[in-house]
Amino acid sequence: MLITAHIDRENRTKPLALDRGANVSGLLRALGINPVTVIVARNGEVVMEDDELHDGDSLSIMSVVSGG
């Protein structure tokens, strides 16, 4: 399946070919992104790490900023 991911911290969008049944956690692992440092939205809605991805999904991977 083919998805599109916009990686906020790199300001780039890239198409990615993934196996059917891939989930958000697997995508982040493949991209080398620590899941606790980002929020992922699919087609404008926040998704969890175990959510399955679908052919044609458009994802935004946004960095989380925190301070104290």
Phi, psi and omega in degrees: 000156182241129175235168175239131180236126172262119181260106187304311186292339177258354182049050177217153177242134181222140173281142180226135175263123182234157175289148174302142181088359178297148178239178184298318180301315178296322178298311181298319178299316180297328179273354181073031182252128177289121185296338179282353182259359185221162168241137181246132176241139176245122179051038176090358180239135180297137179238158179266165183300328183268004178289133179285142177267158183230152179307130178089358179300146174245116184249146171243125178251107188250133179290141176267132178244128178223161180204177183222000000 
